[in-house]
Amino acid sequence: MSEARLRYFAAARQALGISEECLSGANGLAGLIEHLSARSPAIAQLLSRCSFLVDGRRREPDRTPLPDGAVVDVLPPFAGG
């Protein structure tokens, strides 16, 4: 079972109330997002607008596996850029 370290930035950090956490057992990036979205409708809505970096590279959720020990950055849209 793989484990990923998630780092939340800006509005994602505020919505989740934490800056990072480790999660195990997600089936790829899409599964990880599904797991997080189940926490609340507000979090699901926010995550639908976020970008995701896996080990420093932008990835699309639908086709991205998560290697064991992956670092996933959750980046909400930023104003002005």
Secondary structure, 3 states (H helix, E strand, C coil): CCEEEEEECHHHHHHHCCCEEEEECCCHHHHHHHHHHCCCHHHHHHHCCCEEEECCEEECHHHCCCCCCEEEEEECCCCCC
